[in-house]
C-alpha cells in the first residue's frame, strides 16, 4: 500500500508537475482525482489542510503540502524519506 497520496485535478499544471517529481524520484503514490463540483471532497480536504487548492500531498496521515512544498523537499534532497 502506498503511503503517499496526492489529491489532484486532471488539467492542473501544478498537479502534473508534482506527479512528475514523484515519478522521477521513483516514489510510488496513489492519485485521487477530484471533480471540480465535488463540494464534499473539497470541504473535507480544506478542513484537514486549510488549503482549497490542489495538489494536496500526504505521506500517511502527515500533510506535506502542495507542489511548491514538494519542490522544496526535492531541492533539499529530502524526498528519500518518503520512499515506501
N, C-alpha and C positions, 0 to 999 in steps of 0.2 A: 504494500500500500504506500502510495506516495505521501510524503509529509508536506510537500509544497503544493499549495492550492492557489490558483490565480483566477480572479474574477475579471472577466473581460467583456468587451463588445466587439463584434466582428470587424467593423471598419475603423476602430480606434487605433491611430498610429502608435500611441504610447503602449498599448496592449501588445501590438505586433512587435515592437522593439523589446519589451520585457520578455516575451516568449523567445525571441531570438537570443537574448543574453543567456537565458536559462539553458536553451538548447546548445548554444556554442560552448557552454561550460560543462555540458554533459549531465545536467541536472534534470531528473525526471520530475514532472509536475502533472497535476490534474487541473484541467481548464474547466471553468464554469462560465459558460457564455450567458450573459444577461440580456434579456429583451428590454428595450427602452421603455416599454409600457408595463413592465412587471413591478408595480409600485411596492408590493410586499417585499420582494427581494431587495430592492434598493433601500427601503426603510430599515430592514434588518441589518444590512451592511453598514448603513450610516450610524445606526445605534451602536454597533460593535466598534467602529473605527473613527467615527467623526468625519469621515470623508464621503463626499457624494459624487466622486469621480472614479473612473477605472483607468488602469488596472488597480486592483487591490490584491496584495500578495501576502499570503500567510505561510508560516512554517509551523506546522502543527497548529496549536492554539495561538501562537505568537504572531501578531500583526507586524509584518515587515514594512509595509508602506506601498508606495506606488512605483512607477518606473524610475523616477529620479532617485528614490531611495535605493532601489536595486542597483542602479548605475553607480551610486556612491559605494555600496558594498563591493561591487565588482572592482572599482578603481582601487580599493584598499585591499584587494585580494582576500576578501573575507567570505566569498561565496562557497568555498570548500567546506565550510562548517555546515552548509545546508545539504550536503550530499547524503542521500538516504542510505 
